Amino acid sequence: MLRSPERRIAPGRRRSTGWLKGAVPACFLALAFAAQAAPAPQLEIRDTTVVDVKTGALVAHRDVQIRDGRITAVRPAAPGSIRSSANVLDGRGKYLIPGLWDCHVHLSWTSESALPLLVALGITEVRDLGSDFSQIEGWRARIAAGELVGPHVLRVGPILNGQTFNRYQFDPGSAEAARGAVRTLSWLGVDEIKVHRRLPRDWYLAVLDEAKAHGLKVVGHIPMEVTPAEASDAGQYMIEHTETLFEGTFAAGLTDEQLPAAIRAWLATPQPDALFAKFVRNGTWVDPTLSGYLEVADQYDPAITPDPRYRFVARSQRQTFQEQLRAHPFTAAQVATLHDHMNLLVDVTRRMHRAGVRLVTGTDAAGARLVGFSLQAELVDLVRAGLTPLESLQAATLNPAVAFGRAKDLGSVEPGKLADLVLLTADPLQRIDNTRRIAAVVIDGRAYDRAALGRLMDSAERLAAAR
């Protein structure tokens, strides 16, 4: 079953040392960050309602003052008329939230067209979990210098795997070589180490041990030779995709058609609660990526009209997917099984949330999948999974800031925090899909009003058509 971009290319087991080519020069792109964009002008958001994502309080009639890219004051609104200008946003009747995170993207798959689109949709922070390292470093430098509009990017570099499924992951060849890969990635300055499902057990444990020695967290899939409980006990910091709980030891010997019934049977036992209690005790985070998987099910269903927003997806990726679909069409029965399986992941996520497992929002945006819009869908899917609108919003703001060590700078609307903000025309705590009703986005203290956001969308669409 085709579930993720890492599995689109047929596996061929081989040593792959070419991943480093171009990666070493990329580390020197950090020098480009010295050429920072000019400081953002001062900005004020007048008479807005601040959404306190920590408590769920709505703090009405507040002026938010921003200087040099940071919030310097949140105070009662001053009386008087308001006129929007380059330095003032009219917040009357609007709701101010922190910028949103998409904690699982693959930007080299989505192409440069994703960068302005993400900002236009209120996504100011992303975590790239497998792309061309040199390309990502180049984009980061250009964004920092003000040459590109795009979100802030955390990145893992090449993915460590036991087979090479695509050019953004590699097979080190041995446990000792995997340790060497971790040391090299640490030297390059990656934010985390990502592992994938085909990594052999001894290599995986070596990666965890070496990453710990270098102060790096290990995230990703659960290898097929490791149980979820073992991964948590071994120290994997974050599990990507609810789906990965069932990719390896659980699904061994099961067909795709048998898997939904097996998951239902598992949910009827005490095993899920025991596993998720372990996640809580061990501090294991989970990034469910429900929207990406539900979207895949819809893409394979001919009864569902294609979403017109796919015009924002890179043309080359859309064409590749259509070629794959023509070569390997799904039967009606396969489509039904796929829908059943993907919807079960919502139920599993519900059980995790009920048990107190900490969640963040991610989408696995890559290839022909929607980017940006899928994060808005993820917020809705998490509410389907039993989160309140506040909890869903926390998973996209406060939780990632805590999970990735950025709580000092991000995650809430408070003095001292970076001015990465989204101004909405409706209350997201009443309906989480009100996060789609964007009046303005502020990133690095620079404001993009509705007209400017429209221009970013137009730019994204043009870039997608050309890619």
N, C-alpha and C positions, 0 to 999 in steps of 0.2 A: 504494500500500500504506500503510495507516495505521500509523505507527510511533511518533509522539511527540505529546505534547499540543499542541505548537506548530503541528501540521499538521491539527488536527481541524476548524478552521473554514475554509471555502473562501476562498482568497485573493481580495482585491480591491485592486488597486494604487491607493493613494491617499495623499496627504500626511496625516500624523497628528501634529498638534501638541498634541492634548489630553492626551497622556501626562503632561504636567507638572502638569496640574490636580490638586491634592491632594498632589502630591509635594513642592512647596516647603514648605507647612506641616509636612510630615512631618519635615523636618530639625530643626524646633524641638522635636520629641518627644525629641530628645537631652537636653533639659532634665529630662525625667522620670527620667533615669538618676541624677539627683542624689538622688532619693528611693529609695535602695537599700534592699533588704531588710535586716533586722537581721543582723549577722554570724552565720554558722553556729556552732552550739555545737561545743565540742571533741568529737572522735570518735577512737576507736581501733578498728582491725581487728586482732584478736588471733590469733596463731598460724596465719597463712595462708601459702600458697605464692604468692610473687610471680612472675609470668611476666615475665621480662626480654625485652621485645620487640626489643631491640637485638641480643641474642646468642642468644636461644632457650633460655637457662638457666632452670631452675626453681629458685628460691631458697626452700627450705622453712623452715617454722617462723620466720616473721617477724611482728613487731608493727609495724603502720603507724600512726603518730601524725599526726593532722590537727588543725590550729588555724587558725581564721579562713579556712577554705576552701582552705588549702594543706597539702601534705604537709610535715611538719616533721622526721620521722624514719622510717627503715626500719631496724629493728634486730632482733637475735635475740630470739625470743619469751621473755618472762619466765615463770618457772615459776608454777604455781598454777592454781586453777580459773577457769573463764570463765563468766560469766553475761551473756547478751545484754541490753542495755538501750538507752535512748535515746542513750547515749554510747559503747556498745561493740557491735561486731559480732563474733560468733564465727566465725572464719575456719578453724577446724579442718577438714581434709579438703577445703578449697576453694581456688580459684585466683583470684588478683587480677590483672586486666588493666586497661589504660587504657580510658576511655570510648571508644565507637566513633563513627566519623564516617560520615554519609551525605553525600557531596560533591555530590549532584545531586538536589535536591528542588524542588518548586513548591508552597509551602505554601498559597497562595491557592486553588489547585486542590484540595488535599487538605482544606482547612478547618481550623478550630481544633481539631477532634477529633484531629488528628495529633499535637498538641503533647504531651499526657500519654502517648500511646501510644509515641512515640519514646523518651521517658525510660524507660518501663516495659520497653522492649526493649533497654535498654543503650546507646542512641544519645544521647550527650550533646552532640554538635556536628553541625550541619548547615550546608550551603551552599545557599542559595536562589538558583536561577539563572533567575528570572523570575516575578515575582508583583506584586501591588498594593503599591507601595512604602510608601504610608501605612499600610496594614494590617500589613505586616511590621514597620515601625518601632513601631507601637502594641504589637504582641505582644512585641517585644524589650524595650520599656520596662516592660511589665507583668511579664514574666519576671524582669527585673532587680530590680524592686521586690518580688518575692515574691507577686504577685497571681495569677500563672499558673505552673503547672509545665510547663516545656518546655525544649528544648535551647538551647544558645547558637547564634546564627544569623549566619553571614556572608551578605552579599547583594550582588547586582549591580544592582538596580533594573531599569528597563525594558530589554528586549532590543533591540539595534539590528539592523534588518533592512531589506531592500529592498522588502518587502511587509508589510502588516499582517495577520497571521494570527489574532491574538486581542488582547484588551485589555491584555496584559502585554508587548507589543512594539510598535515603531513604525518608521515609514519617515521618516527625517529629510528626504529630498527631494533632497539633493545631497551631494557630498563635503565642501563647506565647512560645510553644516549639520550633518553628522555630527561634524565637529570641534567645533562648538558644543555638540552633545549631550554629547560627552565632557567638555567643560569644565563643563557644568551638572551632570552626574552626579558629577564630581569634587568640585564645590562641595557637593553634597548629602551627600558622604561615603561613597559606595559603596566596597565592598572590591575590586571588579574591574569590568571592562567585558565584557559578553557580546555576541558577534556571532552571526548566524544565517545560514543557507544562501543566502538570496536577496539578501544584501548585494552590490551591484556591486563589482567589483574595485577601482576607484579609490576608492570610499568606504571599503572595507575597509582599504586601505593608509593612507588619511587617518586612520582611527580608530586604527590601530596607532601612527602617528607622534604623534598628539595624546596618546594614552594614555601613551606613553613620556615625553612632556614633563611629564606630571602624576604620574609615578611609579605608574601603574596598569597592572596586567597585563591582557592581553586573552585571553579564554577563549571556548569555545563550539564551534559547528559550523564546518566549513571551507566558505566560500562556494563556490557552484557554478562560479564563474569562476576559481577558484584551485585548484591541485593541492595535495595534502597536503605535498609537498616544499617548495613555494613558501610555504605557510603557516608551516612550521617555520623556513625561512630568514628569513622576514619578521619573526619574533619572536612568533608566537602562543604563549602560555605553556602553555596546556593545551588539549587537544582533547577535547571531550565526545562520547562514544559511539564505539565501534569502527565502528559503522555509517556515521559521517560520512566515513570514508575512501572510501566508494563512492557517496556521494550526488550528486556533481557531475560533474566531468570524466570520472571512471571510467565512470559509468553512462550517459553521454550516448549516446543512440541505442539503449539496451537496454531491453527490457521487464522487468517484474518476474520473469517466467518465465525469462528469459535470464540474469538477474543471478547466480544461484548458480553456474552453469557458468563464467561469466566470472571469478568470484572464485576458483574452484578452479584455473582455468587460470593466473591471476595467481600463486597460491601455488606453482605448479610452476616458476616462473621465479626468477631472482636478484633481481627487483625488490623483493619485500618486505624482504629482508635489507638492500638498499641504502637503502630508505626508513627502516627502523627504526634503522639505524646513524646516519642523519642526525638522527633524533629524539634519539638518545643524545648525539651531538656537540653539538647545539644546546640540550640541556636541555629538550626538549619533553616535558611530562607528558601522560599519557592517562588519562582516566576512562572505562573501557569500558562501564559500565552494562549488563552482560549480562543481569542478572535482569529488568530492565524490559522488554527486548525479547523475551526468552524467554516472559515472562508474557503479552505481547500475543499471541504465537502460540497459547498455550493458551486465551486468552479467545475466540479466534475458532474454536476447535475444538469442535464440539458433542459429540464423543465423550469429552471430558474433563469430569468432574463439577466444577461450580463449587466453589471452595474456601470452606468455611464462614467463614474469616477475613475474607471480604469484608463481613461485618457491621460491621467497623471502618472501612469506606470510607464517606464521606459519601453518604447516601441519594440526594441530587440527582445526584451524579456517576454512581452506579450506574444510575439511571433514564435519564440522558442516553445512556450507553453502550448500554443495551439498546435504546433507540429507534434509535440509529445502526445497531446490529446487525440489527434488524428491517428497516430501510430498505435496508441494503446487506449482505445475508448473503453469506458466502464459500462458494464451491463446495468440494467435497472436494479438487479439484486445487489450488485456491488455498491451502487450509489446508496441504496437503502442501508446496507451494512455500515458504510462509511459515515452516513448521518447518525446512525445509532451509536456508533463508537465515539464519534466526536462529541455528541451531546452527553454521553456518559461521563466525559471528562469534566463537565460542569458539575455533575453530582459528586465526583471525587473531590473537586475543589471545594465544594460546599462542606464536605466532611473535614477537610483540612482546616478551613476557616473556623468551623465550629469547635475544632480541637485547639485553636489558638495558634496555628502555624502562621508565621509572619509572611505576608505576600507583597509582591511588587507588580507593577504593570509592565508587560512586555508583549510584543506582537509577532516576533520572528519575521518581521517585514523583510522580504527578499524576493528576487525573481519577479514573477507575475502577480504577487500579492499586492494589495493596496498598502500604501505606506501613509502614515499620518492619520488617515481616516480610521485605520484599524485600531489605533490607540483609543479613539473615541468609542469604537465598538467594544474594546476590551473593558472599558469602564462600565458599560451597560451589561456585558457578559458577567462581570464580577457581581453586579447586583442580582443577576439571575442566579448566581451561585450562592446567594444568601447574605452578601455584604450589604450594609446600608449605604446610601449615597455618600455619607461622610466617610465610611470605611473604604469605599472604592476610591474616593478622592484622595484619602490618605495614602493608598497604595500607589498613587501616581505622583505624590508630592513629598509628604513627610517621610514615608517608609524608605524610599530610595535614598533620600538624603542621609538617613541613619545608616542604612545598609552599606552604603559606599563611602562612609566617612566624610560626608559633606554637610552634616547638620549645622555646623558653625556658619555656613554660608548660604544654605538653601533649605527649602522645605516648608517655609512659613513666611508670612508677611509681618516682619518685625524689623525694628531699627537694627542696623548692623548687617543685615542679610543682603546678598546680591540682589539687584533689582531685575530679576527674571520673573515676570508677572503676566497674568492674563486677566483682562477686564471683560466680564460677561454681562449680557443684557438680562439675564434671568438667574434665579437662585439655583445653584447646582445641588444644594442639599434637599431641595424639594424634588427635583428630577435630575438624575445624574447626566442625562443627555443634554441638559442645558449647558454643559461644557462646550457644545457645538456652537453656541450663540455668542460668538466672539465679537466684541466691539473694538478691542485693541490688544496688542501684545507688546510687552516691554522686555527687551533682552539687553543685558549689559547697560541698563539705564536708558536705552534708546527706544523711543516709542514708535510703533507702527499702528496708525489708525486704520479704520476700515478701508479707506481708499488705498493706503499703502499695502495692506494685506491683500487686496484684490490684485495689485500689481505683482506681488510675490507669487500669487496663484497663477497669474498669466505667464510669468517667467517659468514656473515649474512645468506648466503644460507645454510650452514651447520646447524646453529642454528635453522633456520626455519624448516628444514627437521626433526629435533629432537623434535620440539615442537608440 
